[in-house]
Every structure is written in C-alpha cells, then in structure tokens.
Amino acid sequence: MGMWTMIALIAIVAILAGVFESHSKNKRRAASSEQLDALNERIDNMESELRNRIETLEAIVTDRSSNLKREFDYLDKAS
C-alpha cells in the first residue's frame, strides 16, 4: 500500500469518526430535550394541583367557624 493511499484512508477514517461523534451528540441532546419537556409538564401538573389544594384550604380557613367544623368533619369521613 502506498503512502498516498494510507493518507487517504486515515483521512476517511477521521472524517467518519467525526460524523459518528456528531451524530451521537445530537442524539443525546434530543433525548435530554425530551426528558426536560416531560419534567416541565410534570412540574406544571403538580403546580396546578397545589394551587387547587391551597385554594380549598383558604376557602376553609376564611369560612365561618360553623362551616369550618362541618368541613373538617367531612374531610375526616372522606379519608
């Protein structure tokens, strides 16, 4: 095998290795992006649920004492 053939083979292998590495990085970024989107959606759902719970607690606390007792009794029976 001649010197120029060897140089050409080394160049081709280096180019293929670069293409493979670039492809691998892009694939990892896409997976990370999907995971981030899933986590953001989960956080949004939890935030919404917590807001609903806080609104319920605020309504119970600001209600009259007679209704407050009735709500606590209802919550004890529900759980």
Secondary structure as UniProt FT lines:
FT   HELIX           3..62
FT   HELIX           65..78
//
